[in-house]
Amino acid sequence: MSRVAGVVVTPVAFADPPLLNVVGVHEPFALRALVQVRTDDGLVGLGETYADDAHLARLGAVASAVVGLDVYDLNGLRRIVIDVLGNGRGAAFGGMLAVQDPADVVLSPFEVALLDIQGKELGRPVADLLGGVVRPEVPFSAYLFYKWVAHPGRAGDSWGEALDSDGIVAQARRMVDEYGFTAIKLKGGVFAPEQEIEAVKALAAAFPEHSLRIDPNGAWTPSTSVRVAKSLEGLIEYLEDPTPGIGGMAEVARQTELPLATNMCVIAFDHLKPAVLADAVQVVLSDHHYWGGLRRSRLLAGICETFGMGLSMHSNSHLGVSLAAMTHLAAATPNLTYACDTHYPWKTEDLIKPGVLDFVGGSVRVPSGPGLGVELDEDAVGRLHEQYLSCGIRGRDDTSYLRRFDPSFSPNTARW
């Protein structure tokens, strides 16, 4: 019976382009934490999560408390996390995500790491531990952003500028040509709704066979959201978080046939009942990083199926350990029928050795090796940790970064 002998939490930083959103712009480096759980018989399980200072402190506290835990005791893991953290302390993650209780967010990387260990011990992929593969290849979507040509004072990247419809279509063309995506998502909330409607229509003209989405992260009022929805009916498969809150989303949903999706107003199990009662959302974007790991994400999937809601998958800036976990989860979740979001094409650095998580035809084949099926590149871990130590960033703050260059910038949602 394997037990946890020790945990190492390593914060890392990797280069991030100047991608624009409703609250600002991505800083030159994104932060992640690599969680390595080692057993008494030498197996190592991997997890990945956020890496702001407060979250690292929580991870460190749980890391000390799980030593001696049976690697199959996932219920015991959850009890330990709750006991260590207490209840209702509140936390913010990933730029726009605020949760009342951070227990699920802290639980997630440890649970993924233990499932990785279980798979290695049993010689089975993590997807098999979640019920078995229902799709051997998981489709992902091209994730488009308005972006600057470069971070001010730094060299430009190979993507170039995208500040209008032509730039967005060119960005999509490269994404589709290089990765084969058959679904496309635009991060909106940056410019006036009319300009972003124009960009979606340009994408529809350039990619008539592709599924399209737009996500303004609550940038619009309900009345503006209804107007945009009517303009885009027949062009997009769903409209994601056009306006803030369950009440606002319900108001919009009553006035459009276009499905509304969310990863902002339904981000915890407590949010599901009021959302269902109000018929506020028709598609929930799961994310194992803050829904409590892979098994609790499967619980979310079951609730969505029960109440007739669709299921997609949210993404934040991430590395390969997260992509592997996302792929196993999506592969083993029958009703996760939408192409998943991913920031993976935007990264130029990673922690894992290449060759396992390749995009072919817009999809990633489920790793066939035991556990997550990926292997750490130890040199890369060291290099990205040194980058974390030297970059000076200790928490994501898109708003303050943009205000360095535009002091008048306001991140208010429902601004249009």
Beta strands, then each sheet from edge to edge (+ up, - down):
strand 1: 4-15
strand 2: 20-21
strand 3: 24-25
strand 4: 29-39
strand 5: 44-49
strand 6: 91-93
strand 7: 97-99
strand 8: 137-139
strand 9: 142-145
strand 10: 183-187
strand 11: 211-215
strand 12: 238-240
strand 13: 260-262
strand 14: 283-286
strand 15: 310-313
strand 16: 359-360
strand 17: 363-365
sheet 1: 1+ 4- 5+
sheet 2: 2+ 3-
sheet 3: 6+ 7-
sheet 4: 8+ 17- 16+
sheet 5: 9+ 10+ 11+ 12+ 13+ 14+ 15+
end
